Amino acid sequence: MFFLLPLPALGRVAVRSLIGKRFCNRSFAAADMTKVLSFKGFSKWNVQADHLGISGPPLKAGKTRTFHGLHEDFPSVVVVGLGKKTAAVNDQENWHEGKENIRTAVAAGCRQVQELEFSSVEVDPCGDAQAAAEGAVLGLYEYDDLKQKKKVMVSAQLHGSGDQEAWGKGVLFASGQNLARHLMETPANEMTPTRFAEIIEKNLRGASSNTEVYIRPRSWIEEQEMGSFLSVAKGSEEPPVFLEIHYKGSPNASEPPLVFVGKGITFDSGGISIKAAANMDLMRADMGGAATICSAIVSAAKLSLPINVVGLAPLCENMPSGKANKPGDVVRAKNGKTIQVDNTDAEGRLILADALCYAHTFNPKLIINAATLTGVFAEMSYDTAASIINQD
């Protein structure tokens, strides 16, 4: 893959990907090189097999190499290894390894461009413009809102007049993921329940006119008799929020919606059953479920998907105080059932119990619940992406 980097007078950087294990072999002939490239080969960028051969060892997947002065329009070219050209769908993982290789390679190339302090980059589509766009936008993201010295902002564009529609979709998908990352990376004193709700409201209203946002305060939560949710929230000085968002994209307004429910603990100390101090700062991201489902609905609205979706996010902090839940306490959920609290660090299921009960009032087609629920899942499943539970 090549990234073409701009000089002040030119303003361009190109990115091009290389496919196959042998592309850096010193004995590669020009004809062979053409076979392992996804597009027109190296000659377009004046990068020859000789340049790769004498510049260092063979490039592995996701590794970069930068050349300067080889092209009159693109004086800097970043080359990135794409890995095996035979990479395809992994049936066991239900994952397209070829697309992921493109994302990884483009991300690495764009980050190299950023290190070189260029402000724009043109990216070769590498056979999949959407995957390339996702890699570029995801790779260039960094939470730096509170930093005085920030990295150069790099604008990534598709090189040539290729599949601009696919590129645009990739940018949208990646931007949705970056919204969730931004919510989760922001320090907890900045990303309070109220602030979280305000950010989602702004993004959703800007995505489509077919949206509704309800930021429900404590008084509404009390009216709904969500005692399970309130039992967690009462330990913090930060007021709780029950965020309810709607996207109505179906031509049939009465079509039952999909309901997404996300755990929204904006900071989890563990409560009275307090966590160990090491890495507790990471608990600012304990509202990852809420961040994910809200960002997904924002993306669905931007894509104008023909579906109705409701998002529910109970938002609060789990803190120790004189008002906090105590081990052994019994709380009453919205559906009237009582719950004994054995460990206050198991707060996720308490706030979700009331949210899931409320979700049924929409007569949903289905309910999807997302949560950073418990570290036990990680201990059971090691490096799997997620643990899935259903009624079957």
Secondary structure in CASP SS format (residue, H / E / C, confidence):
PFRMAT SS
TARGET T0000
AUTHOR 0000-0000-0000
METHOD secondary structure of the structure
MODEL  1
M C 1.00
F E 1.00
F E 1.00
L E 1.00
L E 1.00
P C 1.00
L C 1.00
P C 1.00
A C 1.00
L C 1.00
G C 1.00
R C 1.00
V C 1.00
A E 1.00
V E 1.00
R E 1.00
S E 1.00
L E 1.00
I C 1.00
G C 1.00
K C 1.00
R C 1.00
F C 1.00
C C 1.00
N C 1.00
R C 1.00
S C 1.00
F C 1.00
A C 1.00
A H 1.00
A H 1.00
D H 1.00
M H 1.00
T H 1.00
K H 1.00
V H 1.00
L E 1.00
S C 1.00
F C 1.00
K C 1.00
G C 1.00
F H 1.00
S H 1.00
K H 1.00
W H 1.00
N C 1.00
V C 1.00
Q C 1.00
A H 1.00
D H 1.00
H H 1.00
L H 1.00
G H 1.00
I H 1.00
S H 1.00
G C 1.00
P C 1.00
P C 1.00
L C 1.00
K C 1.00
A E 1.00
G C 1.00
K C 1.00
T E 1.00
R E 1.00
T E 1.00
F E 1.00
H E 1.00
G C 1.00
L C 1.00
H C 1.00
E C 1.00
D C 1.00
F C 1.00
P C 1.00
S E 1.00
V E 1.00
V E 1.00
V E 1.00
V E 1.00
G E 1.00
L C 1.00
G C 1.00
K C 1.00
K C 1.00
T C 1.00
A C 1.00
A C 1.00
V E 1.00
N E 1.00
D C 1.00
Q C 1.00
E C 1.00
N C 1.00
W E 1.00
H E 1.00
E H 1.00
G H 1.00
K H 1.00
E H 1.00
N H 1.00
I H 1.00
R H 1.00
T H 1.00
A H 1.00
V H 1.00
A H 1.00
A H 1.00
G H 1.00
C H 1.00
R H 1.00
Q H 1.00
V H 1.00
Q H 1.00
E H 1.00
L C 1.00
E C 1.00
F C 1.00
S C 1.00
S E 1.00
V E 1.00
E E 1.00
V E 1.00
D C 1.00
P C 1.00
C C 1.00
G C 1.00
D C 1.00
A H 1.00
Q H 1.00
A H 1.00
A H 1.00
A H 1.00
E H 1.00
G H 1.00
A H 1.00
V H 1.00
L H 1.00
G H 1.00
L C 1.00
Y C 1.00
E C 1.00
Y C 1.00
D C 1.00
D C 1.00
L C 1.00
K C 1.00
Q C 1.00
K C 1.00
K C 1.00
K C 1.00
V C 1.00
M C 1.00
V C 1.00
S E 1.00
A E 1.00
Q E 1.00
L E 1.00
H C 1.00
G C 1.00
S C 1.00
G C 1.00
D C 1.00
Q H 1.00
E H 1.00
A H 1.00
W H 1.00
G H 1.00
K H 1.00
G H 1.00
V H 1.00
L H 1.00
F H 1.00
A H 1.00
S H 1.00
G H 1.00
Q H 1.00
N H 1.00
L H 1.00
A H 1.00
R H 1.00
H H 1.00
L H 1.00
M H 1.00
E H 1.00
T C 1.00
P C 1.00
A C 1.00
N C 1.00
E C 1.00
M C 1.00
T C 1.00
P H 1.00
T H 1.00
R H 1.00
F H 1.00
A H 1.00
E H 1.00
I H 1.00
I H 1.00
E H 1.00
K H 1.00
N H 1.00
L H 1.00
R H 1.00
G H 1.00
A H 1.00
S C 1.00
S C 1.00
N C 1.00
T E 1.00
E E 1.00
V E 1.00
Y E 1.00
I E 1.00
R E 1.00
P C 1.00
R H 1.00
S H 1.00
W H 1.00
I H 1.00
E H 1.00
E H 1.00
Q C 1.00
E C 1.00
M C 1.00
G H 1.00
S H 1.00
F H 1.00
L H 1.00
S H 1.00
V H 1.00
A H 1.00
K C 1.00
G C 1.00
S C 1.00
E C 1.00
E C 1.00
P C 1.00
P C 1.00
V E 1.00
F E 1.00
L E 1.00
E E 1.00
I E 1.00
H E 1.00
Y E 1.00
K E 1.00
G C 1.00
S C 1.00
P C 1.00
N C 1.00
A C 1.00
S C 1.00
E C 1.00
P C 1.00
P C 1.00
L E 1.00
V E 1.00
F E 1.00
V E 1.00
G E 1.00
K C 1.00
G E 1.00
I E 1.00
T E 1.00
F E 1.00
D E 1.00
S C 1.00
G C 1.00
G C 1.00
I C 1.00
S C 1.00
I C 1.00
K C 1.00
A C 1.00
A C 1.00
A C 1.00
N C 1.00
M H 1.00
D H 1.00
L H 1.00
M H 1.00
R H 1.00
A H 1.00
D C 1.00
M C 1.00
G H 1.00
G H 1.00
A H 1.00
A H 1.00
T H 1.00
I H 1.00
C H 1.00
S H 1.00
A H 1.00
I H 1.00
V H 1.00
S H 1.00
A H 1.00
A H 1.00
K H 1.00
L C 1.00
S C 1.00
L C 1.00
P C 1.00
I C 1.00
N E 1.00
V E 1.00
V E 1.00
G E 1.00
L E 1.00
A E 1.00
P E 1.00
L E 1.00
C E 1.00
E E 1.00
N E 1.00
M C 1.00
P C 1.00
S C 1.00
G C 1.00
K C 1.00
A C 1.00
N C 1.00
K C 1.00
P C 1.00
G C 1.00
D C 1.00
V E 1.00
V E 1.00
R E 1.00
A C 1.00
K C 1.00
N C 1.00
G C 1.00
K C 1.00
T E 1.00
I E 1.00
Q E 1.00
V C 1.00
D C 1.00
N C 1.00
T C 1.00
D C 1.00
A C 1.00
E C 1.00
G H 1.00
R H 1.00
L H 1.00
I H 1.00
L H 1.00
A H 1.00
D H 1.00
A H 1.00
L H 1.00
C H 1.00
Y H 1.00
A H 1.00
H H 1.00
T H 1.00
F H 1.00
N C 1.00
P C 1.00
K C 1.00
L E 1.00
I E 1.00
I E 1.00
N E 1.00
A E 1.00
A C 1.00
T C 1.00
L C 1.00
T C 1.00
G H 1.00
V H 1.00
F H 1.00
A H 1.00
E H 1.00
M H 1.00
S H 1.00
Y C 1.00
D C 1.00
T C 1.00
A C 1.00
A C 1.00
S C 1.00
I C 1.00
I C 1.00
N C 1.00
Q C 1.00
D C 1.00
END
